[in-house]
Amino acid sequence: MVTTISHKKYVGYIRVSGDKQVGEGHSSLETQESRIRAIASEDDGLVVRLFQDVQSGRRDDRIEYQSMVKYVLEEDVDVVLVQYLDRFGRNPQEILQRIWELKAHGVSVEATDQDIEDELILLVLAGVAGHESKRTSERVRANMGNIVKRGIHSGQKPFGFSAVREIVDGRARVVSWEIEESEAEIIREMARLSTEENLGFKAISDSLNERGLQRATGHWVPSSVQHILRNPVLKGVMVYGRRPKTGNPKGEVIEVPGVFPSILSDAEWDALQQRMDIRKKVSRGSSHKSDYLLSGIARCGHCGGPMTGKSGSAYKGRRYTSYVCTRAVRAREGCAFYNGHASKKLETAVLEYLGQFSDPKRVAELLSESSKSDLVRSKRELKRLEKKLVGLDSDFQKNLEYLKKDLLNEEEFGAANVQRRDERAKTQIRLAELREALAKAEAAKESTSALPDQISSFLKSFESLEVRKAKAILQTILDEAHIWRDGKIELKFR
């Protein structure tokens, strides 16, 4: 008779989230491996393979983890051994799915320092493991929010500022901020190049580098320029939560004014943001760089496509330029009309039409014609819904009294209340929409009151402006100019 000695075959899996944790106490890879080998040895077992990941447990696509699962399903293995369940992962659904899959294959999952025999306990533990990092992130965000609300800046020093430190409780602490004038001058130049010269982030960074206006860390790059010019710290406002990290939920945005001195005034900041928003909407750099005043503004009245400047062949020593619908040029299916106009004639026509709006009375008349009926209709609907809401609340109170007097039973009261509740919810939603629309209409009316002066000032200075600067100003007035083949023009103000 032949006697064979059979050893239980173990596969070990060890994991830490990052390189910094590799040597930290009980979380270290060495500690996990030693515990796995010790338990296997006590059970007279054999560790046939050890798989190791240095990656977050949030990710189920860990290379060694997936290799471990594949190996266990294909080879003769009895047990997958980890130190703690959370080493297996942070996703409860993934953990349970894998454990049940392995169990069906005849392989058990065990932990050296944790009892996971009971599936109910396993589910709870997996849930705790999966939510632990989320709770940690929430606590960190809450603590950071409280710090920010007290006006304490965390993170890197914003470009353009230097910290003022004092010794507090034996430690040097930041007590205030002051403007670093050499850096602030660069920021002001960035803002000027954007708002006045209509330059994009790359053109701004190139201009600064060519002129030797560099920062301590080296050359400027477009992303750095964008980051600085979009930061509200330039107007003295510290903001936290504006750009949450990837994977984190969007939380409360906290704004604390007065933490920093202002490098830009509120008016300069608003003008800068408007200019960058305009460029973002018309993102093609060629539209802003071109020598055609209406590029990025002119749209085909027939199809809505952009009309761009085009230079024709020279004739008798003169080169003719025009605006054409790009969709019609590409394919007849895009636009059925060949909508083209001589550039000088079209620009003159648009500016003349724009000139009508430099008269405050004319603007008031046009606004009255276009919005008065809509405004009156909206206000009437608002009053009607407010009256309806009062009626619904009154009916509810009446039925409540009927219920108390046993004139309605609970079932009847409930049925009536469900219908009323749904009607009330719909009414409140529509009321909120109307109030928001009316508030926007009032805000638009206020901003439009300044339109005539803005147009008049632009037209007076137009002849002395370079095309790029003229276009930058015109884009703050006009959003679009729709042009038809027959010369009809419609303007859409910003």
Backbone torsions as a table, in degrees:
resi	resn	phi	psi	omega
1	MET	NA	135.6	-179.4
2	VAL	-103.1	127.5	178.4
3	THR	-106.4	129.3	178.2
4	THR	-115.5	143.6	178.1
5	ILE	-100.6	120.3	-177.4
6	SER	-104.5	125.0	176.4
7	HIS	-98.9	139.0	175.3
8	LYS	-69.3	131.7	-175.9
9	LYS	-95.6	123.4	-178.8
10	TYR	-109.3	144.9	166.6
11	VAL	-117.7	126.1	-179.9
12	GLY	-98.5	143.5	175.3
13	TYR	-130.1	123.6	-179.9
14	ILE	-125.5	147.8	-176.2
15	ARG	-155.4	142.4	165.7
16	VAL	-129.5	158.4	-174.0
17	SER	-75.9	-31.5	-177.7
18	GLY	-155.8	170.3	-177.4
19	ASP	-59.1	-32.9	-177.4
20	LYS	-68.2	-19.6	-178.4
21	GLN	-93.8	-5.1	-172.9
22	VAL	-57.7	-35.5	-176.9
23	GLY	-111.9	20.4	-174.7
24	GLU	-93.9	106.5	169.1
25	GLY	38.7	-130.0	-174.3
26	HIS	-69.4	-14.9	-180.0
27	SER	-84.8	-8.3	-173.1
28	SER	-65.5	151.9	177.0
29	LEU	-61.8	-37.9	-179.6
30	GLU	-62.0	-42.7	179.6
31	THR	-64.2	-44.6	179.4
32	GLN	-62.0	-43.0	-179.5
33	GLU	-65.0	-43.1	-178.8
34	SER	-63.8	-38.3	178.6
35	ARG	-65.8	-41.7	-179.9
36	ILE	-63.4	-45.6	-178.8
37	ARG	-67.9	-34.1	179.7
38	ALA	-66.6	-46.5	-179.5
39	ILE	-64.8	-42.1	178.8
40	ALA	-62.5	-39.8	179.4
41	SER	-65.9	-41.7	179.0
42	GLU	-60.9	-32.0	-179.5
43	ASP	-91.0	10.6	-178.4
44	ASP	57.0	36.2	-178.8
45	GLY	-102.8	177.2	-176.9
46	LEU	-129.2	124.4	175.9
47	VAL	-83.2	104.4	-174.9
48	VAL	-83.4	-28.9	177.5
49	ARG	-149.1	149.5	176.0
50	LEU	-129.1	124.2	-179.5
51	PHE	-109.8	140.2	-172.6
52	GLN	-136.6	129.6	175.6
53	ASP	-122.9	141.2	169.3
54	VAL	-117.6	83.4	-172.8
55	GLN	-164.6	154.8	-179.1
56	SER	-62.7	140.1	177.5
57	GLY	-71.8	-9.1	176.8
58	ARG	-66.6	-26.3	-176.9
59	ARG	-91.7	126.7	178.3
60	ASP	-90.0	-5.1	-178.5
61	ASP	-96.2	21.8	177.2
62	ARG	-56.8	132.4	-172.8
63	ILE	-61.7	-51.4	-177.2
64	GLU	-69.2	-33.2	177.4
65	TYR	-62.5	-47.8	179.0
66	GLN	-65.4	-36.6	177.4
67	SER	-65.1	-38.0	178.6
68	MET	-62.4	-46.8	-179.7
69	VAL	-60.8	-44.7	180.0
70	LYS	-62.5	-43.4	-179.1
71	TYR	-62.5	-45.9	-176.7
72	VAL	-64.2	-38.0	-178.7
73	LEU	-73.7	-22.6	-177.1
74	GLU	-99.1	-25.6	-175.2
75	GLU	-105.9	173.1	180.0
76	ASP	-85.4	94.4	-177.5
77	VAL	-128.6	143.9	179.6
78	ASP	-100.9	-40.8	-171.9
79	VAL	-139.5	138.0	166.2
80	VAL	-101.2	124.3	-172.4
81	LEU	-118.0	128.9	174.6
82	VAL	-127.6	164.6	178.0
83	GLN	-77.3	-50.0	177.1
84	TYR	-130.7	155.5	-178.6
85	LEU	-60.2	-35.1	-177.7
86	ASP	-68.6	-13.1	172.9
87	ARG	-68.8	-28.4	179.8
88	PHE	-67.3	-31.0	178.7
89	GLY	159.7	178.3	180.0
90	ARG	-114.5	1.1	-178.0
91	ASN	-103.4	107.4	-176.6
92	PRO	-55.6	-41.7	-178.7
93	GLN	-62.5	-42.9	179.2
94	GLU	-65.4	-43.3	-178.9
95	ILE	-59.2	-52.3	-177.0
96	LEU	-64.7	-40.8	-179.9
97	GLN	-60.7	-44.5	-178.6
98	ARG	-68.7	-41.9	-178.3
99	ILE	-64.2	-42.6	178.8
100	TRP	-67.7	-35.9	177.6
101	GLU	-63.7	-45.2	179.5
102	LEU	-67.6	-38.0	179.3
103	LYS	-62.4	-40.8	177.5
104	ALA	-63.8	-24.9	179.4
105	HIS	-89.0	-0.1	179.0
106	GLY	89.4	14.3	-179.3
107	VAL	-113.9	128.0	178.4
108	SER	-96.6	154.7	175.4
109	VAL	-111.8	126.1	-177.9
110	GLU	-130.4	156.5	177.1
111	ALA	-119.4	138.6	-177.2
112	THR	-69.9	-32.9	-173.9
113	ASP	-120.7	26.4	-176.1
114	GLN	-157.7	139.8	178.8
115	ASP	-93.0	115.5	-178.7
116	ILE	-124.3	29.7	-177.9
117	GLU	-70.1	-43.4	-176.1
118	ASP	-78.1	123.6	-176.5
119	GLU	-64.1	-29.9	178.3
120	LEU	-67.6	-43.8	176.4
121	ILE	-63.6	-39.5	178.6
122	LEU	-57.6	-44.9	-179.1
123	LEU	-62.4	-44.7	179.9
124	VAL	-62.7	-46.7	-179.2
125	LEU	-63.3	-40.1	178.9
126	ALA	-64.1	-39.7	177.2
127	GLY	-63.3	-42.0	178.2
128	VAL	-63.2	-43.4	179.6
129	ALA	-61.8	-40.2	-177.6
130	GLY	-70.2	-29.6	-176.8
131	HIS	-96.0	-8.2	-174.7
132	GLU	-62.8	-46.8	-178.9
133	SER	-66.3	-34.0	178.0
134	LYS	-65.0	-43.8	179.6
135	ARG	-64.6	-38.7	178.6
136	THR	-62.1	-44.6	179.0
137	SER	-61.6	-41.2	-179.8
138	GLU	-64.5	-39.7	179.1
139	ARG	-65.9	-41.1	179.6
140	VAL	-63.3	-44.9	180.0
141	ARG	-63.3	-39.8	179.5
142	ALA	-64.9	-43.2	179.2
143	ASN	-65.1	-41.7	178.6
144	MET	-63.6	-39.5	178.5
145	GLY	-61.0	-42.4	178.8
146	ASN	-65.0	-38.9	178.4
147	ILE	-64.0	-45.4	-178.3
148	VAL	-64.3	-40.5	-179.5
149	LYS	-61.3	-25.1	177.6
150	ARG	-84.3	2.1	177.4
151	GLY	82.4	20.3	-179.9
152	ILE	-98.2	122.1	-179.3
153	HIS	-84.1	134.3	175.3
154	SER	-120.6	154.2	-179.6
155	GLY	99.6	-166.7	-176.2
156	GLN	-69.7	154.0	176.5
157	LYS	-64.8	126.6	177.9
158	PRO	-66.4	140.6	177.2
159	PHE	-61.7	133.7	-179.6
160	GLY	104.0	-4.5	-176.4
161	PHE	-134.6	155.5	172.9
162	SER	-130.9	147.4	-175.8
163	ALA	-84.8	142.5	173.5
164	VAL	-104.0	117.8	-175.2
165	ARG	-111.2	147.6	173.9
166	GLU	-135.9	156.1	178.1
167	ILE	-81.3	116.2	178.8
168	VAL	-126.2	120.4	-177.7
169	ASP	54.8	39.8	176.4
170	GLY	79.6	3.5	-179.2
171	ARG	-126.6	145.6	177.6
172	ALA	-77.3	118.8	-178.8
173	ARG	-123.8	149.6	177.4
174	VAL	-76.6	119.5	-179.2
175	VAL	-106.1	-19.6	177.7
176	SER	-166.7	177.1	179.8
177	TRP	-128.5	148.4	176.0
178	GLU	-133.7	158.2	-177.3
179	ILE	-74.3	131.1	171.5
180	GLU	-89.2	99.4	-166.0
181	GLU	-59.4	-37.8	-179.4
182	SER	-63.2	-36.9	178.3
183	GLU	-78.2	-35.9	-180.0
184	ALA	-63.6	-35.1	178.1
185	GLU	-62.9	-37.1	177.8
186	ILE	-66.7	-40.8	178.7
187	ILE	-62.5	-44.2	179.2
188	ARG	-62.3	-35.9	177.6
189	GLU	-69.0	-38.9	175.0
190	MET	-57.7	-47.7	-178.5
191	ALA	-63.2	-39.0	179.3
192	ARG	-65.4	-44.2	179.7
193	LEU	-61.9	-32.9	179.7
194	SER	-76.0	-52.2	-173.0
195	THR	-77.8	-39.0	-175.3
196	GLU	-93.7	-41.2	-177.0
197	GLU	-91.9	-9.0	179.2
198	ASN	59.3	41.8	179.2
199	LEU	-94.4	148.9	175.3
200	GLY	-86.6	178.9	-174.9
201	PHE	-61.9	-39.7	180.0
202	LYS	-67.9	-43.8	-179.9
203	ALA	-64.0	-36.4	177.8
204	ILE	-65.4	-47.2	-179.7
205	SER	-63.5	-39.0	177.7
206	ASP	-63.4	-42.7	-179.3
207	SER	-62.6	-44.7	179.9
208	LEU	-63.3	-43.8	-178.6
209	ASN	-65.1	-41.3	-179.0
210	GLU	-64.1	-31.7	-177.8
211	ARG	-92.8	3.5	177.3
212	GLY	76.7	15.5	178.6
213	LEU	-88.8	65.8	-174.7
214	GLN	-96.6	166.4	177.2
215	ARG	-99.1	171.6	-175.6
216	ALA	-61.2	-30.9	-177.0
217	THR	-84.8	-1.7	176.2
218	GLY	124.2	-151.2	-176.2
219	HIS	-67.0	153.9	173.9
220	TRP	-81.8	145.4	174.1
221	VAL	-125.6	154.3	-175.6
222	PRO	-54.2	-40.8	-177.1
223	SER	-63.1	-35.7	178.5
224	SER	-68.1	-40.7	177.4
225	VAL	-62.1	-44.9	179.0
226	GLN	-61.2	-45.5	-178.9
227	HIS	-59.3	-42.9	-178.1
228	ILE	-69.4	-46.4	-175.2
229	LEU	-72.8	-17.0	178.4
230	ARG	-95.5	-2.7	-175.3
231	ASN	-86.8	118.2	-179.1
232	PRO	-61.4	-9.4	178.0
233	VAL	-59.4	-23.0	179.6
234	LEU	-64.1	-26.8	176.1
235	LYS	-102.7	15.9	174.1
236	GLY	90.2	7.0	-176.4
237	VAL	-103.6	124.9	174.9
238	MET	-91.3	130.9	-176.6
239	VAL	-124.2	135.4	175.5
240	TYR	-126.0	138.5	177.9
241	GLY	90.5	9.2	-179.1
242	ARG	-68.0	-37.9	-179.0
243	ARG	-130.8	87.8	180.0
244	PRO	-64.1	150.9	179.4
245	LYS	-66.9	153.7	-179.9
246	THR	-56.6	130.2	179.5
247	GLY	95.5	-18.5	178.9
248	ASN	-91.3	143.1	178.5
249	PRO	-68.7	153.6	177.5
250	LYS	-74.7	120.8	-177.6
251	GLY	-110.0	-159.9	-178.2
252	GLU	-68.6	133.6	174.2
253	VAL	-93.0	119.8	-176.2
254	ILE	-105.8	126.8	178.0
255	GLU	-118.2	127.8	179.0
256	VAL	-125.1	105.3	179.7
257	PRO	-75.8	157.1	173.0
258	GLY	81.5	3.0	178.6
259	VAL	-72.4	-38.4	-179.9
260	PHE	-114.6	151.1	170.6
261	PRO	-70.0	153.1	-175.7
262	SER	-85.1	128.6	172.1
263	ILE	-87.1	-36.0	176.9
264	LEU	-116.4	144.7	174.7
265	SER	-72.8	167.1	178.8
266	ASP	-59.9	-40.0	179.6
267	ALA	-65.7	-41.7	178.4
268	GLU	-65.8	-40.2	178.6
269	TRP	-63.7	-46.0	-179.1
270	ASP	-63.3	-41.2	179.0
271	ALA	-64.3	-39.4	179.3
272	LEU	-64.8	-46.0	-179.3
273	GLN	-65.2	-38.6	177.5
274	GLN	-62.4	-43.9	-179.7
275	ARG	-61.8	-44.4	-178.7
276	MET	-68.9	-34.2	177.1
277	ASP	-66.2	-38.8	177.7
278	ILE	-62.5	-45.4	179.9
279	ARG	-64.2	-34.6	180.0
280	LYS	-66.6	-38.8	179.2
281	LYS	-68.2	-44.0	176.3
282	VAL	-106.5	79.6	-167.2
283	SER	-75.6	-20.5	-177.4
284	ARG	-66.4	119.5	-177.4
285	GLY	-60.1	-30.3	-177.6
286	SER	-63.6	-30.1	179.2
287	SER	-65.3	-36.3	-178.6
288	HIS	-83.3	-29.4	-177.1
289	LYS	-83.5	-24.4	-170.7
290	SER	-64.5	160.5	179.5
291	ASP	-89.0	12.3	178.2
292	TYR	-97.7	120.3	-173.7
293	LEU	-58.4	-37.1	-172.5
294	LEU	-96.1	5.5	179.2
295	SER	-64.6	132.4	-176.4
296	GLY	87.4	-9.1	-179.8
297	ILE	-115.5	-46.0	-176.2
298	ALA	-69.2	131.7	177.3
299	ARG	-129.9	148.0	178.4
300	CYS	-70.4	126.7	-179.6
301	GLY	-68.6	-20.8	-177.1
302	HIS	-83.9	-43.1	-175.6
303	CYS	-117.9	-13.3	-179.3
304	GLY	84.1	0.1	-179.8
305	GLY	-75.1	163.2	-179.0
306	PRO	-70.5	145.8	173.4
307	MET	-109.6	121.4	-175.5
308	THR	-115.4	157.2	179.4
309	GLY	-73.7	140.8	-178.0
310	LYS	-139.4	133.8	179.7
311	SER	-98.9	127.8	-179.3
312	GLY	-91.3	-177.0	179.7
313	SER	-71.1	149.5	-179.9
314	ALA	-70.3	140.8	178.0
315	TYR	-136.1	119.3	-178.1
316	LYS	53.2	43.1	175.6
317	GLY	79.4	2.8	-179.3
318	ARG	-120.2	133.1	178.9
319	ARG	-100.0	127.4	-177.6
320	TYR	-96.4	138.9	-180.0
321	THR	-122.5	152.9	-177.6
322	SER	-153.6	167.1	171.1
323	TYR	-106.0	132.5	-179.9
324	VAL	-133.4	151.8	175.6
325	CYS	-73.2	118.5	-175.9
326	THR	-66.0	-31.7	179.4
327	ARG	-67.1	-40.5	179.1
328	ALA	-66.7	-34.8	179.9
329	VAL	-67.5	-40.0	-177.2
330	ARG	-72.5	-47.2	-177.4
331	ALA	-160.6	145.1	-179.8
332	ARG	-66.0	-26.0	178.9
333	GLU	-67.3	-27.8	-179.6
334	GLY	-73.1	-37.8	177.6
335	CYS	-156.6	127.2	-175.0
336	ALA	-79.1	-9.0	-176.7
337	PHE	-112.1	131.8	171.9
338	TYR	-82.3	96.5	-172.7
339	ASN	-100.5	96.2	-179.2
340	GLY	-131.4	143.4	-179.2
341	HIS	-142.2	141.6	175.2
342	ALA	-57.8	132.3	-171.6
343	SER	-58.9	-45.8	-176.3
344	LYS	-65.4	-42.2	-179.7
345	LYS	-64.9	-42.8	-178.0
346	LEU	-67.7	-43.5	179.3
347	GLU	-61.6	-41.4	178.6
348	THR	-64.2	-42.5	-179.6
349	ALA	-63.7	-42.7	-179.8
350	VAL	-65.3	-42.7	-179.8
351	LEU	-66.8	-37.5	177.3
352	GLU	-65.5	-41.8	178.7
353	TYR	-65.6	-39.6	178.1
354	LEU	-62.2	-34.0	-178.4
355	GLY	-60.0	-26.1	178.2
356	GLN	-59.6	-28.8	-174.6
357	PHE	-88.1	6.3	174.3
358	SER	-84.4	-6.8	177.0
359	ASP	-93.9	113.9	-178.0
360	PRO	-54.5	-38.4	-179.1
361	LYS	-65.6	-40.5	-180.0
362	ARG	-64.8	-41.9	178.9
363	VAL	-63.0	-42.5	179.4
364	ALA	-62.5	-40.2	178.8
365	GLU	-63.8	-45.6	-179.6
366	LEU	-64.0	-41.7	178.3
367	LEU	-63.2	-40.8	-179.7
368	SER	-64.0	-42.7	-179.3
369	GLU	-64.6	-41.5	-172.2
370	SER	-83.0	-30.2	-170.6
371	SER	-119.6	-12.4	-174.3
372	LYS	-60.5	-48.4	-177.5
373	SER	-63.3	-42.6	179.5
374	ASP	-64.2	-39.6	-178.0
375	LEU	-66.9	-44.5	179.1
376	VAL	-62.3	-42.8	179.9
377	ARG	-63.0	-41.4	-179.9
378	SER	-66.9	-40.3	179.6
379	LYS	-66.8	-36.7	176.7
380	ARG	-64.0	-43.7	179.4
381	GLU	-65.0	-37.4	179.1
382	LEU	-61.1	-46.7	179.5
383	LYS	-63.3	-40.2	-179.6
384	ARG	-62.7	-42.7	-178.9
385	LEU	-70.7	-36.9	177.1
386	GLU	-63.0	-39.8	177.7
387	LYS	-66.3	-38.7	179.4
388	LYS	-64.7	-40.6	179.9
389	LEU	-62.6	-41.2	177.1
390	VAL	-62.6	-40.5	178.8
391	GLY	-64.2	-41.7	178.5
392	LEU	-62.6	-42.3	178.5
393	ASP	-66.1	-37.3	178.6
394	SER	-65.5	-43.2	178.0
395	ASP	-60.6	-39.5	179.2
396	PHE	-61.5	-45.1	-180.0
397	GLN	-63.3	-38.7	178.3
398	LYS	-63.1	-47.5	-179.7
399	ASN	-64.3	-32.2	176.8
400	LEU	-64.5	-40.3	176.5
401	GLU	-65.8	-40.7	177.5
402	TYR	-60.6	-38.3	178.8
403	LEU	-64.7	-42.8	179.9
404	LYS	-64.2	-32.3	-178.7
405	LYS	-91.3	7.8	-179.9
406	ASP	64.1	22.3	174.4
407	LEU	-81.9	-19.5	172.2
408	LEU	-128.6	139.0	173.0
409	ASN	-86.5	172.5	-174.7
410	GLU	-63.9	-36.0	-179.8
411	GLU	-65.1	-43.9	178.9
412	GLU	-65.8	-41.8	178.9
413	PHE	-62.7	-42.8	-179.7
414	GLY	-62.9	-43.4	-179.1
415	ALA	-63.2	-43.5	179.0
416	ALA	-66.6	-36.3	-176.4
417	ASN	-72.5	-35.3	179.0
418	VAL	-62.0	-46.5	179.8
419	GLN	-63.2	-43.1	-179.3
420	ARG	-65.8	-38.9	-179.9
421	ARG	-62.7	-43.3	179.0
422	ASP	-64.5	-41.7	179.3
423	GLU	-64.8	-39.0	179.8
424	ARG	-65.2	-41.3	-179.7
425	ALA	-62.9	-43.4	178.6
426	LYS	-63.1	-41.1	-179.3
427	THR	-64.1	-43.0	180.0
428	GLN	-64.5	-39.0	178.3
429	ILE	-62.6	-46.3	-179.7
430	ARG	-66.2	-37.2	176.8
431	LEU	-60.6	-44.1	179.8
432	ALA	-62.3	-39.8	179.2
433	GLU	-64.7	-44.1	-179.3
434	LEU	-65.1	-43.8	-179.7
435	ARG	-62.8	-39.3	178.0
436	GLU	-65.9	-42.0	179.9
437	ALA	-64.8	-40.9	179.2
438	LEU	-67.6	-37.8	177.8
439	ALA	-63.8	-40.7	178.3
440	LYS	-66.0	-37.6	179.8
441	ALA	-64.9	-40.0	178.5
442	GLU	-66.7	-40.8	179.0
443	ALA	-64.7	-38.9	179.2
444	ALA	-65.9	-36.4	179.4
445	LYS	-64.0	-40.5	179.7
446	GLU	-66.5	-44.5	-178.9
447	SER	-68.0	-33.0	-179.1
448	THR	-70.8	-23.0	179.6
449	SER	-63.0	-24.6	179.4
450	ALA	-90.2	-4.9	-175.3
451	LEU	-61.8	-46.2	-178.2
452	PRO	-56.9	-45.4	179.7
453	ASP	-63.7	-38.4	-179.6
454	GLN	-64.3	-43.8	179.3
455	ILE	-67.1	-44.7	-179.3
456	SER	-59.8	-43.6	179.5
457	SER	-63.6	-40.8	179.8
458	PHE	-64.2	-47.3	-176.9
459	LEU	-64.8	-34.4	179.2
460	LYS	-67.9	-36.6	-176.8
461	SER	-94.7	-3.7	-171.3
462	PHE	-56.8	-47.6	-174.7
463	GLU	-61.8	-27.2	-177.2
464	SER	-92.2	-0.7	-176.1
465	LEU	-96.9	145.4	169.6
466	GLU	-68.7	156.0	-176.0
467	VAL	-58.1	-42.9	-177.6
468	ARG	-61.9	-43.1	-179.6
469	LYS	-70.4	-40.6	178.6
470	ALA	-61.8	-41.6	179.9
471	LYS	-63.9	-39.3	-179.9
472	ALA	-60.5	-40.7	179.2
473	ILE	-72.1	-44.5	-178.1
474	LEU	-60.7	-36.4	-179.8
475	GLN	-67.5	-23.0	175.7
476	THR	-79.2	-14.5	178.5
477	ILE	-98.5	-48.2	-176.5
478	LEU	-106.4	135.3	172.6
479	ASP	-88.3	-48.0	-179.9
480	GLU	-148.5	151.6	171.4
481	ALA	-125.2	111.2	-178.1
482	HIS	-89.2	126.3	-174.3
483	ILE	-118.8	130.4	176.1
484	TRP	-101.5	163.3	-177.4
485	ARG	-60.4	-35.4	-177.7
486	ASP	-82.5	5.4	177.1
487	GLY	95.5	-1.2	177.9
488	LYS	-64.6	141.0	-177.7
489	ILE	-128.4	134.3	172.3
490	GLU	-127.9	131.4	-178.3
491	LEU	-106.7	138.3	174.7
492	LYS	-115.6	110.1	-177.3
493	PHE	-78.4	151.8	-177.3
494	ARG	-73.0	NA	NA
